[in-house]
Amino acid sequence: MLPAGYKLRRGYGKERKLLVEFMHKTYQEIFSEQQDFSHLADTVNKYFNSDTQLWWVELTGEPIGCIWMGNAIDQVSGDRYAYIFLLYVKKKHRGQGIGKALMQHGENWAKNRGDRQIGLMVFSFNQSAINLYQSLGYETQSLLMIKQLGKRFNS
């Protein structure tokens, strides 16, 4: 349930630019030393379609948070499941249960369409996000391992 004054609404295809902006905010917070996130627009253009769902939380008509969900395939069972591409709440609105409400809304969407699980990726150093997900019953199923072969960030 959202705090008083906040409203949830479904996103639509014409909001690609806003979705890219929120993705940029997410990655800029985590990787502040990186300047170029232009590739995020390509990600949205490639994956934001009729098979994905987007919901915004607004306060007085201004978007302050969102959840973007789509599909993944369990490589063990072959089952389709809901996958969270993005969860973001602007800093000054955090700690009020907005992220939790968005996650619960996404879970209800997944259950209603018959999914038996939800997946997401979280950076191992993003402890506040990990805490939120664990409080909602998420568990680590696998680890993404990366070996850097060159410079990490574009300059």
Residue pairs with C-beta under 8 A, 6 or more apart in sequence:
1 97
1 101
2 8
2 57
2 97
2 98
2 101
3 96
3 97
3 98
5 59
5 60
6 57
6 58
6 59
6 64
6 98
7 57
7 58
7 59
8 55
8 56
8 57
8 58
8 101
8 102
8 105
9 55
9 56
9 58
10 53
10 54
10 55
10 56
11 19
11 53
11 54
11 55
11 56
11 66
11 68
12 54
13 48
13 49
15 54
15 56
16 41
16 44
16 45
16 48
18 63
19 44
19 48
19 54
19 66
19 68
19 86
20 40
20 41
20 44
22 63
22 66
22 86
22 88
23 37
23 40
23 43
23 44
23 86
23 88
24 37
24 40
25 88
25 90
26 86
26 88
27 34
27 37
27 40
28 34
28 37
29 91
30 123
30 126
31 153
33 153
34 153
34 154
35 154
35 155
36 154
47 70
47 85
48 54
48 68
51 70
51 71
52 68
52 69
52 70
52 71
52 85
53 68
53 69
53 70
53 106
53 109
54 66
54 67
54 68
54 69
55 66
55 67
55 102
55 105
55 106
56 63
56 65
56 66
57 63
57 64
57 65
57 66
57 89
57 93
57 98
57 101
57 102
58 64
59 93
64 89
64 90
64 93
64 98
65 88
65 89
65 90
65 93
65 98
65 99
65 102
66 86
66 87
66 88
66 102
67 84
67 86
67 87
67 102
67 103
67 105
67 106
68 84
68 85
68 86
68 87
69 82
69 83
69 84
69 85
69 106
69 109
69 110
70 82
70 83
70 85
71 80
71 81
71 82
71 83
72 80
72 81
72 82
72 83
72 119
73 79
73 80
73 81
74 80
74 81
74 117
79 116
79 117
80 115
81 110
81 115
81 116
81 117
81 118
81 119
82 106
82 109
82 110
82 113
82 115
82 117
82 118
82 119
83 118
83 119
83 120
84 103
84 106
84 118
84 119
84 120
87 99
87 102
87 103
87 120
87 129
89 98
89 99
89 102
99 132
100 132
100 135
100 136
103 132
103 133
103 136
104 136
106 118
107 118
107 136
110 118
118 138
119 141
120 133
120 138
121 144
122 129
122 130
122 133
123 129
124 130
